[in-house]
Amino acid sequence: MIDPHDGGAGREPLQQAEVVEDGPALRTELIHIARTTVARGLNVNKSGNVSVRCARGGIEGFLITPTAIDYRDLTEQDLVFIGLKDGRCSGKKAPSSEWRIHLDILRARREFGAIVHTHSPAATALSCHGLDLPPFHYMIAVCGGPDVRCARYATFGTQELSDHALAALVDRKACLLCNHGSVGCGDDLAQALSIAQEVEHLAHIYLLARQLGDPLRLNDEQMRAVIESFRTSYGQR
């Protein structure tokens, strides 16, 4: 049985994400990424959330966008720091309602340095049918495996939803959240945003392809070749 709390990373050791110090530059970058999700149509108004792994005074944790504030109005002081060990929040605002997802992923998946959660249209449309993104296109491999799973439904902001997301992310960098949206993870903020954007792009292509019937799918051998190629060359940073 898959244990979502080990991240599925047991196949081979993964590099620990860099832990940078909380500070103005990092907070400015996080706000920029949050606003970019809106500019690119991945989120609207106050939807979605963004986090980045960091440390403050020797305590490892993460910064996350606050709840119920339009990204256009965000300031550096609005971001919330949450300690990874105890889940304690520090800041003037309340954290995003989905802070549990970020906490659990960053605890379990040491290789991830940032998370971007969106309500992007195509990915969310698939999630509303509880559909995975199958291996219909080789770029699915960017997300870490031969498919992008759709996590089971649970009420937003609950531990149950976080548990389902963690299970869907085993051996993956992205997942869909049933009747909700998607989650993209990466080494840093730029990569997490790129993964979230790729999921939306692939979901859009998949929806178009399904209008002509069920699209052809790459087999396991073909996907393994692509994943290995991404790991050793194309996908190497």
PyMOL commands that set and color helices and strands:
alter all, ss='L'
color gray80, all
select helices_A, chain A and resi 4-6+9-11+24-39+71-73+76-78+99-108+121-127+138-143+159-168+189-210+220-234
alter helices_A, ss='H'
color red, helices_A
select strands_A, chain A and resi 20-21+49-56+59-64+80-83+89-90+114-118+150-151+174-177+181-186
alter strands_A, ss='S'
color yellow, strands_A
deselect
rebuild
show_as cartoon
